[in-house]
Amino acid sequence: MNLFGGTISNLENGLNYASLKNKTIAQNIANVDTPNYKAKDVSFEKMLQEAKVNGLKANRTDIRHYDFTIQQSTPGVFSYENFKYRSNGNGVDMDAQQASLAENTIYYNALVDRISGKFNTLNTVIKGGK
């Protein structure tokens, strides 16, 4: 029995995504002057796909069945290998990184507000509506 109906765990996964994206953006900004550094990004779609695969559990009962394998990697993080923003080979666009950071901060704060509301609702239920 799932006590919270999965909502809190979904919000937790969203917070994990936003946190990973924030770390990736911070790494890009820190390496803005590093020659040949390639900008990295986090793909929500790749993280979602990995969550689907990791959530799939199956037993192989016959050799004719497909084998379910899970590949371990850093979820959703990829780099722009062929993109050069500067003449020194650096692929970090500072304006784009700052805009992405602002967007991600808004997303993260919205998730924090939502999970805080969920916990306040649970607290009210526990106290009996008082």
C-alpha positions as CSV (number, residue, x, y, z in Angstrom):
1,M,0.0,0.0,0.0
2,N,1.4,3.4,-1.0
3,L,0.5,5.8,1.8
4,F,0.9,9.0,-0.2
5,G,-0.4,7.8,-3.6
6,G,3.0,8.4,-5.4
7,T,2.6,12.2,-5.5
8,I,5.4,12.9,-3.1
9,S,7.8,10.5,-4.8
10,N,7.0,12.1,-8.2
11,L,7.7,15.5,-6.7
12,E,10.9,14.1,-5.3
13,N,11.9,12.9,-8.7
14,G,11.2,16.3,-10.1
15,L,13.4,17.9,-7.4
16,N,16.2,15.4,-8.2
17,Y,16.0,16.4,-11.9
18,A,16.0,20.2,-11.1
19,S,19.0,19.7,-8.7
20,L,21.0,17.8,-11.3
21,K,20.2,20.4,-13.9
22,N,21.3,23.1,-11.5
23,K,24.6,21.3,-10.9
24,T,25.2,20.9,-14.6
25,I,24.5,24.6,-15.3
26,A,26.8,25.6,-12.5
27,Q,29.5,23.4,-13.9
28,N,29.1,25.0,-17.3
29,I,29.2,28.5,-15.9
30,A,32.4,27.6,-13.9
31,N,34.1,26.4,-17.1
32,V,33.0,29.3,-19.3
33,D,36.7,30.3,-19.9
34,T,38.1,26.7,-20.1
35,P,39.5,26.0,-23.6
36,N,37.8,23.1,-25.4
37,Y,35.2,22.6,-22.6
38,K,31.9,21.3,-24.1
39,A,28.7,22.5,-22.5
40,K,26.5,19.9,-20.8
41,D,22.8,19.7,-20.4
42,V,20.2,17.5,-18.7
43,S,17.5,15.9,-20.7
44,F,14.2,15.3,-18.9
45,E,13.2,12.8,-21.6
46,K,16.3,10.7,-21.0
47,M,15.7,10.7,-17.3
48,L,12.1,9.7,-17.8
49,Q,13.1,6.9,-20.1
50,E,15.6,5.6,-17.6
51,A,13.0,5.7,-14.8
52,K,10.7,3.7,-16.9
53,V,13.4,1.1,-17.6
54,N,14.6,0.9,-14.0
55,G,11.0,0.6,-12.8
56,L,10.4,-2.4,-15.1
57,K,11.0,-5.7,-13.3
58,A,10.6,-9.0,-15.1
59,N,11.7,-12.6,-14.8
60,R,12.9,-14.4,-17.9
61,T,11.1,-17.7,-17.8
62,D,12.0,-18.9,-21.3
63,I,15.2,-18.5,-23.4
64,R,13.0,-17.1,-26.2
65,H,12.0,-14.2,-24.1
66,Y,13.7,-10.9,-24.5
67,D,16.4,-10.1,-21.9
68,F,15.7,-7.1,-19.7
69,T,18.9,-5.3,-19.2
70,I,19.5,-2.0,-17.4
71,Q,22.4,0.2,-18.5
72,Q,24.0,2.2,-15.7
73,S,25.1,5.8,-16.6
74,T,24.6,9.3,-15.5
75,P,20.9,9.8,-16.1
76,G,20.0,12.3,-18.7
77,V,23.3,14.2,-18.8
78,F,24.8,14.8,-22.2
79,S,27.3,17.2,-23.8
80,Y,27.3,19.3,-26.9
81,E,30.4,17.7,-28.5
82,N,30.3,19.5,-31.9
83,F,29.2,22.9,-30.7
84,K,31.8,25.7,-30.4
85,Y,30.7,29.0,-29.1
86,R,34.2,30.6,-28.9
87,S,37.3,30.4,-31.0
88,N,39.2,28.5,-28.2
89,G,36.8,25.6,-28.6
90,N,34.6,26.4,-25.6
91,G,31.0,25.5,-26.1
92,V,29.4,27.6,-23.2
93,D,27.0,30.4,-24.1
94,M,26.9,32.4,-20.9
95,D,23.6,34.1,-21.7
96,A,21.9,30.8,-22.5
97,Q,23.2,29.3,-19.3
98,Q,21.9,32.2,-17.2
99,A,18.5,32.0,-18.8
100,S,18.4,28.2,-18.3
101,L,19.4,28.8,-14.6
102,A,16.6,31.3,-14.1
103,E,14.1,28.9,-15.7
104,N,15.3,25.9,-13.6
105,T,15.1,28.0,-10.4
106,I,11.5,28.9,-11.1
107,Y,10.7,25.2,-11.8
108,Y,12.5,24.1,-8.6
109,N,10.7,26.7,-6.4
110,A,7.4,25.6,-7.8
111,L,8.1,22.0,-6.9
112,V,9.2,23.0,-3.4
113,D,6.0,25.0,-2.9
114,R,3.9,22.0,-4.1
115,I,5.7,19.5,-1.8
116,S,5.4,22.0,1.1
117,G,1.7,22.2,0.5
118,K,1.4,18.4,0.5
119,F,3.3,18.2,3.8
120,N,1.1,20.9,5.3
121,T,-2.0,19.0,4.2
122,L,-0.7,15.8,5.8
123,N,0.1,17.8,9.0
124,T,-3.4,19.1,9.1
125,V,-4.8,15.6,8.7
126,I,-2.6,14.2,11.4
127,K,-3.7,17.0,13.8
128,G,-7.3,16.2,13.0
129,G,-8.1,19.4,11.1
130,K,-7.0,21.8,13.9
